[in-house]
Amino acid sequence: MSPDHYFVLTLIVRMAITAAFVVGATVTAERVGPLLAGLVATLPIGAGPVYVFLALDHDAHFIAQGALASLVINTVNVIFAVTYVRLAQTQSRAVSMSVGFLAWLVLAVVVHSADWNFTAAAIINVAVFSVCLVLVRPLRHVRVKGFRPRWTDLALRAGLVALLVGVVVTFSFQLGPAGSGMLAVFPVVLLSIMFILHNRVGGPASAAVMANAVLGLVGFAFTCTVLHFTAGPFGSAIGLTLALVTSVSWSFAVLLARRHGIAV
């Protein structure tokens, strides 16, 4: 098999594996209420496989620097989610998603144009979360009625995620660690859930999932931090494993706190 054919074949396999994982995880989340749905949506179900595939092609330093870029873009994802949450209370899906995504694009260009170190990235995360968690707190507890996903919903999610994997893996050498880290956490899962849920269960209920996702994105910030600091000294495999453990542990901690009546 020629190198070109081998690359195309492995790329298709990577895209298919990631798409199947994301679809399964998000369908499960939508059946179990806004808190768990929001937490599952912010697990590295999209970014995680992308980073695994990046680690196959790049060294640990590339992965560590990509994680730093992802940590910065995480704040943009938070603002995107909060913008949608506030607008979805009264506005249509088109307006809520369009304004939110426009904010994402503008802010993503701004942060990508700057040089970041970990201290600056951590400060901006703390500042953004301090405001955004307060803004969405009253809007987390809306009941989401059950529904049955259509095959078009699944196809949409699978297609978007597969496209994301294909772009990042194919152009990672041209994008570099900053560009790859940014695209790895492109909010494809959040977008698909907004698009599907808003008209199906209503704006406030869809917004409740995204409001809980903001809480989940706190855990994702810790995940990126762990990957940034562990990939270099311990290698990509250990760094990615520790990052996954961090993400899952945060979600379990939030669920446990809620079960015991602790406000988070």
PLY file of the C-alpha trace (Angstrom):
ply
format ascii 1.0
element vertex 264
property float x
property float y
property float z
element edge 263
property int vertex1
property int vertex2
end_header
0.00 0.00 0.00
1.36 3.42 -0.95
1.96 6.03 1.79
-0.86 8.20 0.41
-3.36 5.34 0.46
-2.23 4.34 3.95
-2.74 7.92 5.20
-6.24 8.13 3.72
-7.24 4.75 5.14
-5.97 5.53 8.64
-7.61 8.96 8.51
-10.99 7.44 7.65
-10.64 4.93 10.48
-9.74 7.69 12.93
-12.69 9.82 11.84
-15.10 6.88 12.12
-13.90 5.84 15.59
-14.19 9.36 16.97
-17.60 9.99 15.40
-19.02 6.75 16.81
-17.71 7.55 20.29
-19.13 11.08 20.31
-22.54 10.00 19.03
-22.82 7.26 21.65
-21.79 9.52 24.50
-24.04 12.44 23.60
-27.10 10.27 22.93
-26.67 8.75 26.38
-26.30 12.18 27.94
-29.50 13.51 26.40
-31.51 10.78 28.12
-30.41 11.51 31.69
-31.09 15.17 32.47
-29.32 18.53 32.07
-26.62 18.07 34.72
-25.23 14.79 33.43
-25.81 15.87 29.84
-23.78 19.03 30.41
-20.99 17.13 32.16
-20.78 14.43 29.49
-20.80 17.05 26.74
-17.66 18.60 28.22
-15.75 15.38 28.73
-12.94 15.09 26.16
-15.11 12.92 23.92
-14.22 15.05 20.93
-10.86 16.55 21.90
-9.54 13.36 23.50
-9.46 11.21 20.36
-8.07 14.15 18.38
-5.19 14.44 20.84
-4.57 10.71 20.73
-4.24 10.85 16.96
-2.05 13.96 17.19
0.20 12.10 19.63
0.73 9.40 17.01
2.17 11.99 14.62
3.90 14.47 16.93
6.19 14.53 19.96
5.23 15.21 23.56
6.27 18.88 23.39
3.77 19.43 20.57
1.00 17.88 22.70
1.94 19.97 25.76
1.87 23.20 23.77
-1.37 22.18 22.11
-2.91 21.69 25.55
-1.92 25.24 26.47
-3.71 26.55 23.39
-6.74 24.43 24.28
-6.73 25.92 27.79
-6.93 29.41 26.32
-9.68 28.52 23.84
-11.58 26.87 26.68
-12.46 30.36 27.93
-13.88 31.21 24.51
-16.01 28.05 24.62
-17.31 29.14 28.03
-18.33 32.56 26.72
-19.95 30.91 23.70
-22.00 28.62 25.95
-23.05 31.44 28.29
-24.07 33.68 25.38
-26.29 30.89 24.10
-27.72 30.18 27.57
-28.81 33.77 28.11
-30.25 34.26 24.61
-32.01 30.88 24.47
-34.34 31.93 27.28
-36.30 34.13 24.86
-34.75 33.90 21.40
-34.97 31.38 18.56
-32.38 28.73 17.84
-31.08 30.68 14.86
-30.53 33.87 16.84
-29.12 32.19 19.95
-26.65 30.01 18.08
-25.65 32.62 15.51
-24.86 35.32 18.05
-23.06 32.84 20.29
-20.96 31.45 17.44
-20.14 34.93 16.15
-18.81 35.75 19.61
-16.76 32.53 19.49
-15.22 33.39 16.12
-14.26 36.93 17.12
-12.76 35.89 20.46
-10.98 32.88 18.95
-9.24 35.12 16.41
-8.25 37.54 19.18
-6.78 34.93 21.53
-5.09 33.01 18.70
-3.27 36.16 17.61
-1.55 36.52 21.01
1.33 34.61 22.56
0.26 32.83 25.74
2.08 31.34 28.67
0.46 29.19 31.33
0.17 31.98 33.91
-1.75 34.23 31.55
-3.96 31.34 30.39
-4.76 30.38 33.98
-5.61 33.96 34.95
-8.01 34.42 32.05
-9.69 31.10 32.85
-10.21 32.09 36.50
-11.56 35.50 35.50
-13.97 34.16 32.88
-15.28 31.32 35.03
-15.76 33.63 38.02
-18.24 35.68 36.01
-19.83 33.00 33.83
-20.64 30.54 36.62
-22.61 33.28 38.38
-24.49 34.19 35.19
-25.70 30.64 34.51
-26.29 29.42 38.07
-30.04 30.29 38.16
-30.62 28.61 34.77
-29.23 25.12 35.40
-32.30 23.47 36.91
-34.84 23.13 34.11
-36.42 19.77 33.43
-35.57 18.34 30.01
-38.33 16.13 28.66
-37.26 12.87 27.09
-37.11 12.47 23.34
-35.95 9.98 20.77
-33.04 11.09 18.58
-33.60 10.90 14.84
-31.10 9.30 12.51
-30.46 12.78 11.05
-29.37 13.98 14.51
-26.86 11.16 14.73
-25.62 11.78 11.19
-25.14 15.47 11.95
-23.00 14.79 14.99
-21.02 12.03 13.31
-20.34 14.21 10.28
-19.26 17.27 12.26
-16.92 15.36 14.52
-15.45 13.31 11.68
-14.80 16.53 9.76
-13.07 18.07 12.78
-10.80 15.05 13.21
-9.98 15.01 9.52
-9.03 18.69 9.42
-6.90 18.67 12.58
-5.03 15.45 11.80
-4.44 16.32 8.15
-3.22 19.87 8.69
-1.61 19.58 12.14
1.90 20.07 10.73
0.81 23.28 9.02
-1.29 24.47 11.97
1.39 23.82 14.57
0.61 23.07 18.22
-1.31 26.33 18.83
-3.61 25.92 15.83
-4.09 22.20 16.45
-4.84 22.75 20.13
-7.36 25.40 19.22
-9.20 23.28 16.67
-9.06 20.18 18.87
-11.48 21.85 21.28
-13.68 23.47 18.66
-17.15 23.24 20.30
-18.58 20.74 17.84
-20.34 18.71 20.56
-21.85 21.82 22.16
-23.02 23.07 18.77
-24.67 19.79 17.84
-26.47 19.52 21.18
-27.73 23.10 20.91
-28.92 22.54 17.37
-30.76 19.33 18.20
-32.23 20.19 21.58
-33.38 23.78 21.14
-36.34 23.13 18.87
-36.98 19.67 20.32
-37.28 20.50 24.05
-37.35 24.31 24.04
-34.80 27.05 24.55
-34.75 27.14 28.39
-34.35 23.37 28.67
-31.60 23.30 26.04
-29.96 26.23 27.82
-30.02 24.26 31.09
-27.81 21.62 29.49
-25.38 24.31 28.34
-25.49 26.01 31.75
-24.35 22.75 33.34
-21.79 22.39 30.56
-20.14 25.58 31.85
-19.58 23.76 35.12
-18.14 20.85 33.15
-15.76 23.19 31.32
-14.15 24.01 34.67
-13.06 20.38 34.74
-11.86 20.66 31.16
-9.61 23.55 32.19
-8.02 21.26 34.79
-7.74 18.57 32.13
-5.80 20.84 29.77
-3.59 21.97 32.65
-2.69 18.40 33.60
-1.91 17.52 29.99
0.24 20.63 29.56
2.41 19.81 32.57
2.61 16.02 32.26
2.99 15.33 28.54
6.52 16.74 28.39
8.17 15.03 31.36
6.20 11.75 31.29
5.32 11.35 27.61
2.13 11.80 25.65
0.55 8.48 26.63
0.82 9.11 30.38
-0.14 12.75 29.96
-3.29 11.89 28.02
-4.21 9.19 30.54
-3.82 11.55 33.49
-5.80 14.22 31.66
-8.67 11.79 31.06
-8.64 10.73 34.72
-8.77 14.39 35.73
-11.77 15.08 33.51
-13.76 12.06 34.68
-12.85 12.71 38.32
-14.14 16.28 38.09
-17.48 15.11 36.70
-17.84 12.48 39.42
-16.96 15.07 42.07
-19.66 17.44 40.78
-22.26 14.65 40.72
-21.28 13.56 44.21
-21.49 17.12 45.50
-24.95 17.60 44.01
-26.14 14.29 45.47
-25.12 15.44 48.95
-26.73 18.84 48.50
-23.47 20.77 48.17
-23.83 23.85 45.97
-21.37 23.91 43.07
0 1
1 2
2 3
3 4
4 5
5 6
6 7
7 8
8 9
9 10
10 11
11 12
12 13
13 14
14 15
15 16
16 17
17 18
18 19
19 20
20 21
21 22
22 23
23 24
24 25
25 26
26 27
27 28
28 29
29 30
30 31
31 32
32 33
33 34
34 35
35 36
36 37
37 38
38 39
39 40
40 41
41 42
42 43
43 44
44 45
45 46
46 47
47 48
48 49
49 50
50 51
51 52
52 53
53 54
54 55
55 56
56 57
57 58
58 59
59 60
60 61
61 62
62 63
63 64
64 65
65 66
66 67
67 68
68 69
69 70
70 71
71 72
72 73
73 74
74 75
75 76
76 77
77 78
78 79
79 80
80 81
81 82
82 83
83 84
84 85
85 86
86 87
87 88
88 89
89 90
90 91
91 92
92 93
93 94
94 95
95 96
96 97
97 98
98 99
99 100
100 101
101 102
102 103
103 104
104 105
105 106
106 107
107 108
108 109
109 110
110 111
111 112
112 113
113 114
114 115
115 116
116 117
117 118
118 119
119 120
120 121
121 122
122 123
123 124
124 125
125 126
126 127
127 128
128 129
129 130
130 131
131 132
132 133
133 134
134 135
135 136
136 137
137 138
138 139
139 140
140 141
141 142
142 143
143 144
144 145
145 146
146 147
147 148
148 149
149 150
150 151
151 152
152 153
153 154
154 155
155 156
156 157
157 158
158 159
159 160
160 161
161 162
162 163
163 164
164 165
165 166
166 167
167 168
168 169
169 170
170 171
171 172
172 173
173 174
174 175
175 176
176 177
177 178
178 179
179 180
180 181
181 182
182 183
183 184
184 185
185 186
186 187
187 188
188 189
189 190
190 191
191 192
192 193
193 194
194 195
195 196
196 197
197 198
198 199
199 200
200 201
201 202
202 203
203 204
204 205
205 206
206 207
207 208
208 209
209 210
210 211
211 212
212 213
213 214
214 215
215 216
216 217
217 218
218 219
219 220
220 221
221 222
222 223
223 224
224 225
225 226
226 227
227 228
228 229
229 230
230 231
231 232
232 233
233 234
234 235
235 236
236 237
237 238
238 239
239 240
240 241
241 242
242 243
243 244
244 245
245 246
246 247
247 248
248 249
249 250
250 251
251 252
252 253
253 254
254 255
255 256
256 257
257 258
258 259
259 260
260 261
261 262
262 263
